[in-house]
Each structure stands twice: as structure tokens, then as C-alpha cells.
Amino acid sequence: MDATAAVRPASGSPSLCTTVALAAMAGGLGWGIRGQYGHETGAMIAGLLVSLTLVLLHCPGGISLRLARAVAWGTIGVAFGGSMTYGQTVGLTHDAALVGNWEALRWGMLGLSLKGALWIGGCGLFLGMGLSGKTYRAVDWAWIMAGMIGLALVGMRYFNEPFDPAARVLPRVYFSADWRFLPGAELKPRPEVWGGMLLALVGAVLYVGVARGDRLALRLALFAMLGGAIGFPLGQCIQAFHAWNPQLFQTGIGKSIDPINWWNCMETTFGATWGGVLGLGVWLNRARIAPLNEPVTSTMPLWLEFVLVAVHIFSLVAEEFVTVAWFSPIADLALPMGVIPLMAVAGGRLWPYLMVLPFTLGPIAGKTLRELAYEDGKISVGVGWAVYFAAPMVIATAFAFWQAQPARAAQTGRRFAGGTLLFVTWMYYTLNHCFFEFPLLWPTHQRTPNDLVFLGCAIGLTWAAWRFRDTPLECRT
């Protein structure tokens, strides 16, 4: 492809406004819902929704299996940043004891920008690797992840140590609770790992973008990092404004909106921003997206896929629901948790669909069950298991196996992307709506405004799934 063709708009592509708006809806919905579920598995909701939306819009000619792999990689890529602590970084900008402290505010916002860039960068990088047309085998992913894990350990050692709160010894660059802002306070600083994520992401971007010559992955990684760097502090500006200006929320309209969930407003804004910026990156580089229409065969035997399914299920349960002492350090680092899924998606026929559907859904359904049946006791345990876990998981698993049928996996991927986007949008919205305790039934509920925003985003994505289900667009000229 010549230089002109590389930047020439694709014929009939969705407009810039359509791409950015729908990607922002996907990111806002996914990241806003993530706020209730947290950590790596919660972040995957947004990675899944944004990846599916962008694939639906700009890869209409790709076959289902290739697109499922790209979506699965993008979904996994956004998970690793969940290992970074950020609650105390947010606290630097709005905790009551620090309101009015501009130095703490600036430092906290800088930390959020850095952590936001590192968190979202993996989504753009891995999604770009799936869309560029370059071949990444299971063994390639093994080497990439081995390198990232090694660099992460070095980065944590260099940037995030020494750490001895008992002696008030903290790293030179530290973005959590720090005595330099509150000298006489009783603080519980948390260990940070952003240095490890920094080296791991930079190393992966340089290898993929420079050594492998994957320019699409490189560009989408940079756009994703930009979106995260802008989105996290931008979202927190809303929450910090509320904390810093209490007088504005004592009368009139301010008083009426004061009880809403400001934390969720921050997260929804963060997600919408990075989703929109990544959408911009995809639109600007749409002519670099490969056709992805060549036949593909799985290199992993079916029996091995099922063995890895069992191992991954154990990993998810040990990470989210039970304590396994020897496994906790592996789960805390996060990157090792991605090795098996990334390799299995690259080599398997079932794994891309299982990753996109039941494996991403499982922890969310489980946390909904735990919250409503075990912790709050809103419903009986038996009903909770049936309604909030068994039914969603059975449907998602059946849908995954149906999509993975050889004849269907070789067909055009637009129906895969549209149908799956429709399914996961309403599945996650419904589970979160239940988690919110059905706020639309109670107009004065503090979560009603957030739920209405989520509902609007879900309707927008539903329109996209219908509008672009069969449109004969081309990925490139």
C-alpha cells in the first residue's frame, strides 16, 4: 500500500461523529458499570463493549473468528491496569482534609493521568494487533507476555520501591496517601505498581510497533493512552468540583443533584472519554485495518482448549471469590493472568468466543450474586444462583458455542459483532440495574441519574447493532 492509500478514507465508512459517539457510549457504559464490580474483570466490560463497537463499524468484511480474536485481545488488554491502586490517588484531589490544597490536587491529577494512560494503553495495543492483519501465534504471545512480566518486575523494583509505611518510607514518585500532604495524619499508604505497568506497556509497544512493524497497533496504543491520560483526570474534575464547592450544592438545582453518585459520574466520564478518543484513532487509521477475510484455522487441539478452560476457570475463582495463598501474588500482578487467555485465543477455535462471552461475564454475574444474595440478602440464595448466575452463564455459553461452529465462524463477522454487542450490552446493563436496586422505579434514588445515562448508552448501542448489521461497507479501498 502506498502512503496515499494508507491514509485515504475507506469507502462508505461510518462518519467520524458516528464512530466517536458510539465508542464513547460503549466506554461510558462499560466503565460506569465497572465502578460497581471493580478491578481487572470489571474493566473488561468496557474493553469488550468498545472493541465490539469499533469492529462492528469498521470491519464489516472480516470473518467472524478473526474479529472475535481481535475483540477478545482488546478485552484482555484493558484488564491489566486494574492491578494499579488508584483510590488514594483520587483521594488526593477531593478528600475533605485536602480540599483547598492545590499542590495535592495537581499531584493527584498527574497521577490519575499517568495511571489512566497505562490502564487503557493495553486495550488499544492488543485491539490493533488483532485488526492489523499481522499474524500473532500462541508462541508469539507467550514471548510478549514473558517480556511484559519481566519488565513489570523491573519497573516495580525501580519506580515503586522502597515502600515501608511503618517507617514512613515511600517511593520517590508516589501518587497515593502521602505524609508530605498530611504530615500529622494517620495514613495507610498502599503499594503502587504503576512503574511496572509503565515498563511493561512501553516494552510491548516498542516490540510490536517497531520490531514487528505493526503500525496500526502502535497508533491505536498511543490513542488509547491519550484517551486514558485525558479521561481519568477529566472525570475526576467533576467529583473534585463537587467536593471543593459544597456551597454550590446547598440550594436550588445544586441541592437536588447533591445526593447523586459522583464517583460513578467520574468513572462514566472517564470511560466515555477514552472510548471516544480510541474511536477517533480507529477512524483516522481505518484504511490501515486489514480486510481480515482470509480463512483461518485453529492450531490448538480441542482437548487442549478444554484443559485451558478448566485452568482459567480456577484462576478466575481464585482471583475473585476465594483466597488461595500461593495464587494471590500471581493474581495481584495481573499480567500472568493474561498469558493463558491470550495464547488460547490466538490458537483456539472456541476460546475467542468463550473469552468474549462467558469468561468476561462470569466474574460480573458472580459478584452480582454475591452482592444481592449473600451480602445484602435482598433475595434468597437459591433464586440468586438461578437468576443472576446460572441463567446468564448458560445463555452466554450456549451463544459462544453457537458462534464457534465452523461454518458460522468462517462467515462475515458483522453479524457476530452486532449480535454479540446487542447481547452483552443488555446483559451488563441488566445485571448492573439489579445491582443498583432498580433505581428507575424510585425517581429519588441517588443512582437514578447514572442509570438513565447507562440506559441511553445501551439504546445507542442497540441502534448501532441494528443499523450496521448488514450494511455492505468496505474496510479499506
DRENMAR-90501 format. One line per 4 residues: number of its first residue (from 1); for each residue x, y, z of C-alpha. Coordinates in pm, whole numbers, plus 50000, padded with zeros to 5 digits. Example, Ala and Ser with C-alpha at 12.3 -4.5 7.8 and 13.67 -1.06 7.14 Angstrom:
BEGIN
1> 51230,49550,50780  51367,49894,50714;
***
This chain:
BEGIN
1> 50000,50000,50000  50141,50342,49912  50149,50635,50153  49845,50798,49996;
5> 49636,50483,50016  49735,50436,50377  49553,50750,50481  49276,50757,50220;
9> 48928,50731,50379  48761,50396,50341  48467,50393,50105  48137,50422,50287;
13> 48291,50414,50635  48081,50542,50925  48143,50910,50986  48385,51045,51242;
17> 48098,51169,51460  47922,50832,51448  48239,50642,51537  48340,50870,51823;
21> 47989,50898,51966  47920,50524,51965  48265,50439,52103  48210,50697,52377;
25> 47874,50539,52461  48038,50197,52480  48319,50324,52700  48091,50528,52925;
29> 47850,50240,52975  48123,49982,53031  48343,50187,53261  48048,50323,53454;
33> 47929,49968,53518  48288,49873,53605  48257,50101,53906  48027,49854,54079;
37> 48242,49548,54006  48596,49682,54013  48943,49555,53938  49063,49377,53626;
41> 48749,49179,53546  48527,49485,53582  48743,49682,53339  48699,49412,53079;
45> 48334,49513,53036  48442,49843,52882  48715,49682,52674  48462,49437,52536;
49> 48196,49697,52453  48440,49942,52290  48618,49670,52091  48291,49521,51966;
53> 48159,49863,51867  48469,49958,51668  48488,49618,51498  48120,49642,51405;
57> 48169,49986,51250  48497,49940,51067  48546,49570,50990  48235,49463,50801;
61> 48422,49231,50565  48617,49039,50825  48525,48682,50909  48380,48602,51246;
65> 48672,48412,51400  48927,48679,51314  48709,48954,51456  48634,48752,51768;
69> 49007,48720,51829  49060,49094,51791  48774,49171,52030  48899,48916,52282;
73> 49250,49062,52276  49117,49416,52320  48906,49296,52612  49202,49131,52783;
77> 49431,49427,52715  49235,49666,52933  49232,49431,53231  49594,49460,53344;
81> 49568,49819,53464  49325,49703,53730  49628,49597,53935  49714,49965,53994;
85> 49573,50118,54310  49402,50448,54240  49152,50516,54520  49402,50712,54727;
89> 49521,50894,54414  49164,51010,54362  49156,51100,54731  49443,51346,54685;
93> 49210,51560,54475  48893,51559,54682  48934,51420,55035  48792,51661,55291;
97> 49128,51709,55463  49288,51808,55132  49021,52036,54988  49194,52366,54913;
101> 49538,52205,54882  49632,52287,54524  49960,52101,54540  49782,51778,54634;
105> 49521,51840,54363  49785,51888,54092  49983,51585,54206  49673,51368,54225;
109> 49561,51470,53876  49907,51396,53739  49894,51052,53897  49549,50986,53750;
113> 49668,51093,53406  49965,50856,53423  49761,50565,53556  49482,50630,53306;
117> 49727,50617,53014  49884,50294,53137  49546,50136,53207  49390,50197,52867;
121> 49701,50166,52651  49687,49786,52654  49339,49787,52504  49447,49992,52203;
125> 49766,49791,52155  49602,49448,52168  49299,49552,51963  49531,49696,51699;
129> 49727,49371,51691  49404,49190,51610  49300,49432,51336  49631,49489,51159;
133> 49636,49159,50974  49974,49058,51112  49999,48706,51249  50039,48661,51623;
137> 50063,48295,51716  50028,48148,52062  50405,48126,52090  50435,48494,51997;
141> 50200,48585,52278  50400,48368,52517  50715,48567,52442  50535,48902,52453;
145> 50382,48826,52792  50708,48686,52930  50876,49011,52832  50600,49223,52983;
149> 50607,49031,53312  50985,49063,53334  50975,49435,53259  50695,49482,53512;
153> 50905,49326,53788  51198,49551,53698  50977,49861,53683  50818,49792,54019;
157> 51160,49744,54174  51294,50068,54027  50994,50303,54046  50775,50166,54326;
161> 51031,50088,54596  51134,50142,54873  50798,50102,55045  50797,50085,55425;
165> 50495,50271,55565  50581,50178,55922  50898,50384,55889  50725,50644,55668;
169> 50949,50548,55377  50777,50577,55039  50899,50567,54677  51048,50882,54526;
173> 50749,50918,54294  50435,50817,54480  50072,50901,54396  49879,50763,54694;
177> 49831,50872,55058  50148,51063,55144  50261,51239,55462  50402,51530,55263;
181> 50042,51649,55219  49915,51547,55566  50223,51540,55793  50046,51455,56119;
185> 49775,51222,55987  49734,50850,56045  49767,50717,55692  49767,50372,55539;
189> 49964,50410,55216  49914,50141,54955  50185,49980,54742  50185,50107,54385;
193> 50274,49916,54069  50246,50185,53803  50620,50164,53738  50587,49801,53642;
197> 50295,49875,53413  50492,50160,53256  50789,49948,53155  50570,49655,53051;
201> 50350,49867,52823  50636,50067,52673  50829,49747,52605  50529,49581,52438;
205> 50451,49889,52228  50812,49915,52106  50832,49546,52025  50500,49527,51843;
209> 50514,49868,51676  50883,49886,51587  51033,49537,51587  50723,49375,51434;
213> 50636,49679,51223  50271,49679,51336  50191,50045,51278  49819,50009,51344;
217> 49880,49857,51687  50133,50129,51765  49896,50408,51667  49596,50267,51850;
221> 49809,50215,52161  49906,50583,52153  49546,50696,52102  49431,50470,52386;
225> 49700,50609,52614  49596,50962,52521  49232,50882,52596  49322,50737,52935;
229> 49555,51026,53018  49280,51279,52945  48980,51080,53063  49080,50989,53419;
233> 49162,51342,53541  48877,51489,53335  48626,51261,53505  48775,51334,53845;
237> 48739,51709,53783  48364,51656,53817  48395,51480,54151  48659,51720,54281;
241> 48445,52021,54183  48163,51881,54395  48395,51831,54692  48567,52167,54662;
245> 48247,52373,54622  47995,52245,54880  47822,52583,54896  47700,52537,54539;
249> 47511,52223,54640  47314,52358,54934  47030,52531,54749  46834,52512,54425;
253> 46943,52278,54148  47271,52209,54327  47087,52074,54631  46870,51848,54416;
257> 47170,51685,54246  47395,51674,54552  47295,51315,54655  47383,51155,54320;
261> 47671,50909,54290  47956,51145,54200  48210,50865,54192  48010,50691,53921;
265> 47989,51020,53730  48368,51031,53733  48401,50676,53604  48139,50719,53332;
269> 48314,51033,53208  48650,50857,53214  48512,50567,53008  48331,50788,52759;
273> 48644,50995,52704  48886,50711,52640  48628,50526,52430  48575,50833,52214;
277> 48948,50902,52173  49018,50540,52079  48728,50564,51834  48895,50871,51685;
281> 49216,50672,51648  49040,50387,51470  48860,50627,51236  49180,50812,51144;
285> 49359,50483,51079  49068,50293,50926  49248,50246,50594  49520,50055,50779;
289> 49275,49793,50909  49329,49465,50726  49037,49303,50539  49054,49010,50786;
293> 48863,48796,50537  49120,48523,50481  49026,48176,50610  49183,48093,50943;
297> 49236,47760,51110  49285,47687,51477  49623,47538,51569  49524,47423,51915;
301> 49362,47079,51957  49016,47084,52107  49117,46878,52410  49383,47136,52498;
305> 49130,47417,52468  48914,47245,52729  49212,47186,52959  49293,47557,52944;
309> 48926,47636,53006  48947,47445,53335  49270,47620,53434  49125,47962,53353;
313> 48805,47899,53548  49014,47805,53850  49215,48126,53805  48903,48342,53793;
317> 48754,48181,54102  49083,48209,54293  49121,48573,54188  48772,48695,54266;
321> 48590,48469,54509  48818,48255,54727  49160,48302,54885  49437,48075,54761;
325> 49756,48182,54936  50006,48067,54674  49798,48210,54388  49741,48559,54531;
329> 50078,48708,54420  50010,48588,54065  49662,48742,54059  49784,49067,54219;
333> 50037,49127,53941  49756,49074,53684  49982,49024,53382  50030,48649,53445;
337> 49652,48611,53443  49651,48707,53075  49904,48454,52950  49671,48157,52904;
341> 49375,48357,52762  49591,48543,52508  49761,48226,52387  49438,48025,52380;
345> 49254,48297,52185  49540,48303,51931  49537,47927,51874  49189,47808,51958;
349> 48856,47794,51778  48632,47806,52086  48840,48036,52305  48781,48367,52123;
353> 48404,48330,52169  48433,48195,52524  48654,48488,52617  48415,48743,52471;
357> 48105,48589,52626  48106,48363,52938  48462,48428,53060  48411,48804,53071;
361> 48060,48766,53209  48134,48507,53480  48300,48733,53740  48035,49002,53690;
365> 47746,48758,53732  47922,48610,54035  47972,48948,54200  47609,49041,54137;
369> 47502,48717,54302  47735,48776,54596  47615,49132,54648  47240,49072,54627;
373> 47204,48723,54774  47490,48688,55022  47590,49036,55138  47268,49236,55118;
377> 47028,48944,55144  46787,49112,54903  46686,48774,54757  46723,48413,54858;
381> 47045,48234,54773  46866,47979,54555  46686,48241,54348  47006,48442,54322;
385> 47203,48149,54185  46931,48074,53930  46859,48430,53815  47189,48614,53848;
389> 47443,48344,53771  47313,48020,53619  47077,48170,53362  47319,48437,53228;
393> 47608,48191,53213  47412,47916,53040  47283,48159,52778  47625,48318,52721;
397> 47799,47981,52694  47540,47846,52452  47571,48162,52243  47951,48122,52236;
401> 47935,47760,52118  47677,47855,51855  47903,48133,51726  48203,47897,51722;
405> 48050,47645,51482  48299,47608,51195  48056,47718,50927  47944,48022,51127;
409> 48297,48116,51241  48401,48139,50876  48115,48372,50779  48121,48750,50776;
413> 48186,48892,51118  47940,49182,51111  47658,48962,51239  47890,48827,51508;
417> 47984,49178,51620  47630,49318,51603  47458,49025,51770  47720,48996,52040;
421> 47717,49371,52106  47341,49360,52147  47361,49064,52386  47639,49192,52611;
425> 47507,49549,52621  47175,49446,52769  47319,49168,52981  47559,49401,53162;
429> 47305,49681,53181  47050,49445,53337  47291,49299,53592  47407,49646,53690;
433> 47047,49770,53709  46976,49492,53958  47297,49579,54145  47169,49938,54160;
437> 46843,49803,54317  46623,49906,54023  46666,50284,54053  46428,50370,53769;
441> 46143,50259,53996  46245,50521,54251  46298,50864,54090  46466,50997,54406;
445> 46721,50713,54418  47078,50853,54413  47172,50615,54133  46880,50708,53904;
449> 47075,50969,53701  47362,50726,53640  47120,50451,53542  46945,50682,53298;
453> 47280,50760,53134  47354,50387,53109  47011,50327,52958  47071,50597,52696;
457> 47407,50444,52605  47251,50098,52581  46983,50230,52345  47250,50398,52132;
461> 47450,50076,52102  47132,49886,52021  47071,50126,51734  47428,50065,51613;
465> 47383,49687,51622  47068,49719,51411  47190,49994,51177  47517,49825,51081;
469> 47404,49462,51088  47419,49408,50709  47540,49733,50556  47787,49647,50277;
473> 48068,49875,50388  48430,49817,50295  48714,49815,50542  48952,49981,50301;
477> 48984,50099,49942;
***
